[in-house]
Amino acid sequence: MAPTRCGTILVMMLCLLAPRRAPADDTLLSTVVDEVDTKIFIPGDVQVLRGLVVHVANYQLSPQDRWAETCRAMRFAHLALAMDMKRTNRPVILRKALDAGLKEFAEKSGHPELVNLPFAGTGHSAGGMVTSVLLKTPAQTITTSVSCAWIMDAAVMEPEAAAVPAVFTLGAIPDDFKMLPDIEGKFIPARRSGLPWGLAVMWGCAHDYGNAAALFIPWIQALAEARVPRNWDPLSGPPTLREVRQEEGWLGDGTDVEGTYAPIAPWSEFKGDKAIASWLPNRYVACIWRAVMSKDSPVTLEAATTDDRTQLGAFSPKADRTLILEAGEELLLSATVREGADVRRIEYYDGDRPLGTAPRDPWQCTWRNIRPGPHAIYAQWTTPDGRVGVSNPTLIIMRGPAPDANR
């Protein structure tokens, strides 16, 4: 047996000494189609892509930001379009650029599946035009998510396009665009007709993106998981996206506009008016929706790496709160409690997943072994008399490799 044991040891030593293969570099490509700047980010460690996040305005493509890492975690690519917004017929021009750009990028990148990928659209203000760009092919669109843009009018849409799951955020402060009346005029009629649409009002915001990404990213992940077949081969052609049935989701009651703990429940258990409640794809997203809807919470979530290398900025309703961590970093969670507020316990959550409990000031809890990808987290507080509320959410992005395609 000795020669066999020695041979095994020798092979192990050679493997350890051999240079490890470095991960493939990320791909960034750009082109111009009819004066539309068209750019794409492709994660280098993804061999076969599964989908495409699309921005059509108000976004500059970056290989280092939250969208890049979200795409890596989902095995998606990220496409961004930009054009002179004074031009007419913009949705048609943008869609032609999208299709032509994908064809060119498929040839240049070695990812022929790019032309087959389903879309997840997102945008702010003029970027809400992503709905009219992508819903030209509703069968290829997983979902859309837009902030501070006019809510779509389902009454004039093709039924297949209106049935694509959509989520909207609007600032609670009226602004010059006068979008808030769309809640009564367009959103509620869409919900009454049974469409899988969600809406969150962001308190303290006007025409601001605010913390919308903390809702949009989990929403996109949930719909991609629910709609894109696991056994689909992207190299074989476009997928047949699964139909969304509102009875399989959750609902959120946004009628109590003064609360810090909006009611959420699965469809079958919801006690409010199902016809006007926000539709939400799963429990995780429902919990984040409730945190986004929390108004004037006496508790603010804080977070910093345990080595104090980086930390969240000060809370402001209008400010995005995203923290990007390097692989392996741990996070110290804590909370600021408003003077005069009586809090007995604070619990920390990643959506619906408990992270830890802090029974006393300084309300600290260490979050370890954070998996790569995006996490929307918040603090849940309890008063001595048992009343519960939640803070507004924070988006945590952990850098790391794309997941194994076989998982």
C-alpha positions as CSV (number, residue, x, y, z in Angstrom):
1,M,0.0,0.0,0.0
2,A,3.0,2.4,0.6
3,P,3.6,3.2,-3.1
4,T,-0.1,4.1,-3.5
5,R,-0.1,6.3,-0.5
6,C,3.1,8.1,-1.6
7,G,1.8,8.5,-5.1
8,T,-1.4,10.2,-3.7
9,I,0.7,12.5,-1.5
10,L,2.8,13.5,-4.5
11,V,-0.3,14.3,-6.6
12,M,-1.6,16.4,-3.8
13,M,1.6,18.3,-3.5
14,L,1.8,19.0,-7.2
15,C,-1.8,20.3,-7.2
16,L,-1.0,22.7,-4.3
17,L,2.2,23.9,-6.1
18,A,0.5,24.4,-9.5
19,P,-0.6,27.9,-10.3
20,R,-4.3,28.4,-9.8
21,R,-6.4,29.6,-12.7
22,A,-7.4,33.2,-12.2
23,P,-11.1,34.0,-12.6
24,A,-12.0,35.3,-16.0
25,D,-12.0,39.1,-16.3
26,D,-15.4,40.8,-16.5
27,T,-16.4,42.0,-20.0
28,L,-17.4,45.6,-20.8
29,L,-18.5,46.3,-24.4
30,S,-20.0,49.4,-26.0
31,T,-21.4,50.5,-29.3
32,V,-23.5,53.3,-30.8
33,V,-26.7,52.5,-32.5
34,D,-28.5,55.4,-34.2
35,E,-26.9,57.8,-31.7
36,V,-27.8,55.6,-28.7
37,D,-24.9,54.8,-26.5
38,T,-25.3,51.1,-25.8
39,K,-23.1,49.4,-23.1
40,I,-23.1,46.0,-21.5
41,F,-21.4,44.4,-18.4
42,I,-20.9,40.6,-18.4
43,P,-19.6,38.9,-15.2
44,G,-16.4,37.1,-16.1
45,D,-17.1,34.1,-13.9
46,V,-20.4,33.3,-15.6
47,Q,-20.1,30.9,-18.5
48,V,-23.7,30.9,-19.6
49,L,-25.9,33.9,-18.8
50,R,-29.5,33.6,-17.5
51,G,-31.0,37.0,-18.0
52,L,-30.4,40.7,-18.5
53,V,-31.0,43.7,-16.3
54,V,-31.8,46.8,-18.5
55,H,-31.5,50.5,-17.8
56,V,-32.6,52.9,-20.6
57,A,-31.8,56.3,-19.0
58,N,-30.4,58.0,-15.9
59,Y,-27.8,55.4,-15.3
60,Q,-24.1,55.1,-16.1
61,L,-22.9,51.5,-16.4
62,S,-20.4,50.5,-13.8
63,P,-18.6,47.2,-13.3
64,Q,-18.2,47.8,-9.6
65,D,-21.6,48.9,-8.3
66,R,-24.6,47.1,-6.7
67,W,-26.1,46.3,-10.1
68,A,-22.9,44.6,-11.3
69,E,-22.7,42.4,-8.2
70,T,-26.4,41.7,-8.3
71,C,-26.1,40.5,-11.9
72,R,-23.1,38.4,-10.9
73,A,-25.1,36.7,-8.1
74,M,-28.0,36.1,-10.6
75,R,-25.8,35.1,-13.5
76,F,-27.2,38.0,-15.5
77,A,-25.7,40.6,-17.8
78,H,-26.4,44.3,-17.4
79,L,-27.3,46.6,-20.4
80,A,-27.5,50.4,-20.2
81,L,-28.7,52.7,-23.0
82,A,-28.3,56.5,-23.2
83,M,-29.6,59.0,-25.7
84,D,-30.6,62.6,-26.2
85,M,-33.9,62.7,-24.4
86,K,-35.1,65.6,-26.5
87,R,-35.5,63.2,-29.5
88,T,-38.9,62.1,-30.4
89,N,-40.1,58.4,-30.6
90,R,-37.6,57.5,-27.9
91,P,-39.0,54.0,-27.0
92,V,-38.8,52.8,-30.6
93,I,-35.3,54.1,-31.0
94,L,-34.2,52.6,-27.7
95,R,-35.7,49.2,-28.5
96,K,-33.9,49.1,-31.9
97,A,-30.6,49.9,-30.1
98,L,-31.2,47.2,-27.5
99,D,-31.9,44.5,-30.1
100,A,-29.0,45.6,-32.4
101,G,-26.6,46.0,-29.5
102,L,-27.4,42.5,-28.1
103,K,-26.8,41.0,-31.5
104,E,-23.4,42.7,-31.8
105,F,-22.4,41.9,-28.2
106,A,-23.3,38.3,-28.7
107,E,-20.8,38.0,-31.5
108,K,-18.1,39.9,-29.8
109,S,-18.3,38.5,-26.3
110,G,-18.5,34.8,-26.9
111,H,-22.0,34.7,-25.3
112,P,-24.4,33.8,-28.1
113,E,-27.1,33.4,-25.6
114,L,-27.4,37.1,-25.2
115,V,-30.0,37.3,-27.9
116,N,-32.2,34.8,-26.0
117,L,-32.1,36.3,-22.6
118,P,-35.3,37.5,-20.7
119,F,-35.3,41.1,-19.5
120,A,-35.7,42.7,-16.1
121,G,-36.1,46.4,-16.5
122,T,-35.5,49.1,-13.9
123,G,-35.1,52.9,-13.9
124,H,-35.8,56.2,-12.3
125,S,-37.8,59.2,-13.6
126,A,-37.2,59.2,-17.4
127,G,-35.7,55.8,-16.9
128,G,-39.2,54.6,-16.3
129,M,-39.4,54.5,-20.1
130,V,-37.9,51.0,-19.7
131,T,-41.5,49.7,-19.4
132,S,-42.5,50.9,-22.9
133,V,-39.1,49.6,-24.3
134,L,-39.3,46.1,-22.9
135,L,-43.1,45.5,-22.9
136,K,-43.0,45.5,-26.7
137,T,-42.1,41.8,-26.1
138,P,-43.9,40.9,-22.9
139,A,-43.2,37.2,-23.3
140,Q,-39.5,38.1,-22.9
141,T,-39.9,40.4,-19.9
142,I,-39.6,39.0,-16.4
143,T,-40.6,42.2,-14.6
144,T,-40.2,46.0,-14.5
145,S,-39.4,48.2,-11.5
146,V,-39.5,52.0,-11.8
147,S,-39.1,54.9,-9.4
148,C,-40.7,58.3,-9.7
149,A,-42.2,57.7,-13.2
150,W,-45.8,57.8,-14.2
151,I,-47.6,54.5,-13.4
152,M,-48.6,52.5,-16.5
153,D,-52.3,52.7,-17.5
154,A,-53.4,49.1,-17.8
155,A,-56.6,50.1,-19.4
156,V,-54.8,51.0,-22.7
157,M,-52.2,48.3,-22.6
158,E,-52.2,44.9,-24.3
159,P,-53.3,42.3,-21.8
160,E,-50.0,40.3,-22.1
161,A,-48.0,43.5,-21.3
162,A,-50.2,44.5,-18.4
163,A,-49.8,41.0,-16.9
164,V,-46.0,41.4,-16.5
165,P,-45.3,41.9,-12.8
166,A,-44.4,45.5,-12.0
167,V,-43.4,47.5,-9.0
168,F,-43.4,51.3,-8.5
169,T,-42.0,53.7,-5.9
170,L,-43.2,57.2,-5.5
171,G,-42.1,60.0,-3.2
172,A,-44.9,61.0,-0.7
173,I,-44.1,64.7,-1.2
174,P,-46.0,66.1,-4.2
175,D,-43.7,67.5,-6.9
176,D,-44.1,69.3,-10.2
177,F,-44.6,66.0,-12.1
178,K,-47.9,65.3,-10.2
179,M,-47.5,61.5,-10.2
180,L,-49.2,60.8,-6.9
181,P,-52.8,60.9,-8.4
182,D,-51.7,57.9,-10.5
183,I,-52.1,55.7,-7.4
184,E,-55.9,56.2,-7.4
185,G,-56.1,56.7,-11.2
186,K,-54.0,53.8,-12.5
187,F,-52.5,51.6,-9.8
188,I,-55.6,50.7,-7.9
189,P,-57.6,50.0,-11.1
190,A,-54.8,47.7,-12.2
191,R,-54.9,45.9,-8.9
192,R,-58.7,45.7,-9.0
193,S,-58.3,43.9,-12.3
194,G,-56.0,41.3,-10.7
195,L,-52.6,42.5,-12.1
196,P,-49.5,41.5,-10.1
197,W,-48.3,45.0,-9.4
198,G,-46.8,46.5,-6.3
199,L,-46.4,50.0,-5.0
200,A,-44.3,51.6,-2.2
201,V,-44.5,55.2,-1.0
202,M,-41.2,56.6,0.2
203,W,-41.8,59.1,3.0
204,G,-39.7,62.2,3.1
205,C,-39.1,61.9,-0.7
206,A,-40.3,63.9,-3.6
207,H,-38.9,63.1,-7.1
208,D,-36.1,61.1,-5.4
209,Y,-34.7,57.6,-6.1
210,G,-34.2,57.4,-2.3
211,N,-34.0,53.8,-1.1
212,A,-35.8,52.2,-4.1
213,A,-32.9,49.8,-4.8
214,A,-33.5,48.0,-1.5
215,L,-36.9,47.0,-2.8
216,F,-36.2,46.7,-6.6
217,I,-33.3,44.3,-6.3
218,P,-35.0,41.7,-4.1
219,W,-38.1,42.1,-6.3
220,I,-36.1,41.3,-9.5
221,Q,-34.4,38.3,-7.8
222,A,-37.7,36.9,-6.7
223,L,-39.4,37.2,-10.1
224,A,-36.4,35.8,-11.9
225,E,-36.5,32.8,-9.5
226,A,-40.3,32.4,-10.0
227,R,-40.5,32.9,-13.7
228,V,-37.3,31.6,-15.4
229,P,-37.4,27.8,-15.7
230,R,-34.5,26.1,-13.9
231,N,-34.0,23.6,-16.6
232,W,-33.9,26.1,-19.4
233,D,-30.9,26.1,-21.6
234,P,-30.1,29.7,-22.7
235,L,-28.2,28.5,-25.7
236,S,-31.2,26.8,-27.1
237,G,-33.5,29.8,-27.5
238,P,-35.6,32.2,-25.4
239,P,-37.3,30.7,-22.3
240,T,-41.0,30.3,-21.8
241,L,-41.5,32.4,-18.7
242,R,-43.8,31.0,-16.1
243,E,-47.1,32.8,-15.6
244,V,-47.5,34.7,-12.3
245,R,-50.7,34.0,-10.4
246,Q,-51.4,36.6,-7.8
247,E,-52.8,34.0,-5.4
248,E,-49.3,32.5,-5.0
249,G,-47.9,35.8,-3.8
250,W,-48.1,38.0,-0.7
251,L,-50.1,41.2,-0.2
252,G,-49.2,44.5,1.7
253,D,-51.7,46.9,3.1
254,G,-50.6,50.4,2.4
255,T,-53.7,52.2,3.6
256,D,-52.4,52.9,7.1
257,V,-50.1,55.7,6.0
258,E,-49.0,56.6,9.5
259,G,-47.6,53.2,10.5
260,T,-44.2,51.7,11.0
261,Y,-45.5,48.1,10.7
262,A,-47.7,47.8,7.6
263,P,-49.8,44.5,7.5
264,I,-48.4,41.8,5.2
265,A,-49.7,38.3,4.6
266,P,-49.9,35.5,2.1
267,W,-52.8,36.0,-0.3
268,S,-55.0,33.3,1.4
269,E,-54.4,34.9,4.9
270,F,-54.7,38.6,4.0
271,K,-57.4,40.4,6.0
272,G,-57.5,43.7,4.1
273,D,-58.9,44.6,0.8
274,K,-57.1,42.3,-1.6
275,A,-58.3,44.3,-4.6
276,I,-56.2,47.4,-3.7
277,A,-53.3,45.9,-1.7
278,S,-49.9,45.8,-3.2
279,W,-49.0,42.5,-4.7
280,L,-45.6,41.1,-3.6
281,P,-43.9,38.0,-5.0
282,N,-42.8,36.3,-1.7
283,R,-42.4,36.8,2.0
284,Y,-38.8,38.2,1.7
285,V,-40.0,41.0,-0.6
286,A,-43.1,41.6,1.5
287,C,-40.9,42.2,4.6
288,I,-38.7,44.6,2.7
289,W,-41.8,46.4,1.3
290,R,-43.0,46.9,4.8
291,A,-39.6,48.4,5.8
292,V,-39.7,50.8,2.9
293,M,-43.2,51.9,3.9
294,S,-42.2,52.5,7.5
295,K,-42.8,56.2,8.3
296,D,-40.8,58.2,10.7
297,S,-39.4,55.2,12.6
298,P,-37.8,56.0,16.0
299,V,-35.1,53.4,15.2
300,T,-32.5,53.8,12.5
301,L,-30.4,50.9,11.3
302,E,-26.6,51.4,11.4
303,A,-23.9,49.1,10.1
304,A,-20.1,49.1,9.8
305,T,-17.5,46.4,9.1
306,T,-16.0,44.9,12.2
307,D,-12.6,46.4,11.3
308,D,-14.2,49.9,10.9
309,R,-13.0,50.1,7.3
310,T,-16.3,51.3,6.0
311,Q,-19.7,52.1,7.4
312,L,-23.2,53.4,6.3
313,G,-23.6,57.1,5.9
314,A,-26.1,59.0,8.0
315,F,-29.7,58.2,7.4
316,S,-31.8,60.5,5.2
317,P,-35.1,59.6,3.6
318,K,-33.9,61.0,0.3
319,A,-30.5,59.2,0.4
320,D,-29.7,55.8,-0.9
321,R,-28.3,53.5,1.8
322,T,-26.1,50.9,0.1
323,L,-23.0,49.3,1.6
324,I,-20.7,47.2,-0.6
325,L,-18.4,44.7,1.3
326,E,-15.3,42.9,0.2
327,A,-15.4,39.1,0.3
328,G,-15.1,37.7,3.8
329,E,-15.9,40.9,5.7
330,E,-18.1,40.8,8.7
331,L,-20.7,43.4,9.6
332,L,-21.4,45.0,13.0
333,L,-25.1,45.9,13.1
334,S,-26.4,48.4,15.5
335,A,-29.2,51.0,15.8
336,T,-29.8,54.6,16.8
337,V,-32.9,55.0,19.0
338,R,-34.5,58.4,19.0
339,E,-34.4,60.2,22.4
340,G,-37.6,59.5,24.3
341,A,-38.4,56.2,22.5
342,D,-38.9,53.2,24.8
343,V,-37.4,50.1,23.1
344,R,-37.1,46.8,24.8
345,R,-35.5,44.7,22.1
346,I,-34.1,45.1,18.6
347,E,-33.9,42.2,16.1
348,Y,-32.1,42.3,12.7
349,Y,-33.4,40.7,9.6
350,D,-32.3,40.0,6.0
351,G,-35.7,40.1,4.5
352,D,-37.6,37.4,6.4
353,R,-34.4,35.8,7.7
354,P,-33.3,36.6,11.3
355,L,-29.7,37.7,11.7
356,G,-29.6,38.2,15.5
357,T,-31.1,39.9,18.5
358,A,-29.8,42.8,20.7
359,P,-31.6,43.0,24.0
360,R,-30.0,46.3,25.2
361,D,-28.1,49.4,24.3
362,P,-25.8,49.7,22.2
363,W,-28.1,47.2,20.3
364,Q,-25.2,45.4,18.6
365,C,-25.1,42.2,16.7
366,T,-22.3,40.8,14.5
367,W,-23.3,39.3,11.1
368,R,-20.8,36.7,9.9
369,N,-20.5,34.4,6.9
370,I,-22.4,36.7,4.6
371,R,-23.1,35.0,1.3
372,P,-22.1,36.8,-1.9
373,G,-24.7,39.0,-3.5
374,P,-27.4,41.5,-2.4
375,H,-29.2,41.6,1.0
376,A,-31.9,44.0,2.1
377,I,-31.7,44.3,5.9
378,Y,-33.6,46.3,8.5
379,A,-34.0,46.5,12.3
380,Q,-37.3,45.4,14.0
381,W,-37.9,46.9,17.4
382,T,-40.3,46.0,20.2
383,T,-41.6,48.3,23.0
384,P,-42.2,47.2,26.6
385,D,-45.9,46.9,25.8
386,G,-45.3,44.6,22.9
387,R,-45.8,47.1,20.0
388,V,-43.6,46.2,17.0
389,G,-42.1,48.4,14.2
390,V,-39.4,48.3,11.6
391,S,-36.7,50.7,10.4
392,N,-36.2,51.6,6.8
393,P,-34.1,49.1,5.0
394,T,-30.5,49.1,3.9
395,L,-29.0,47.3,0.9
396,I,-25.9,45.3,1.7
397,I,-23.8,43.9,-1.2
398,M,-21.2,41.3,-0.6
399,R,-18.7,40.9,-3.4
400,G,-18.0,37.3,-4.4
401,P,-18.0,34.7,-7.2
402,A,-21.1,33.9,-9.2
403,P,-23.0,30.8,-7.8
404,D,-22.3,27.4,-9.3
405,A,-24.7,26.9,-12.3
406,N,-25.5,23.4,-11.1
407,R,-26.9,24.5,-7.7
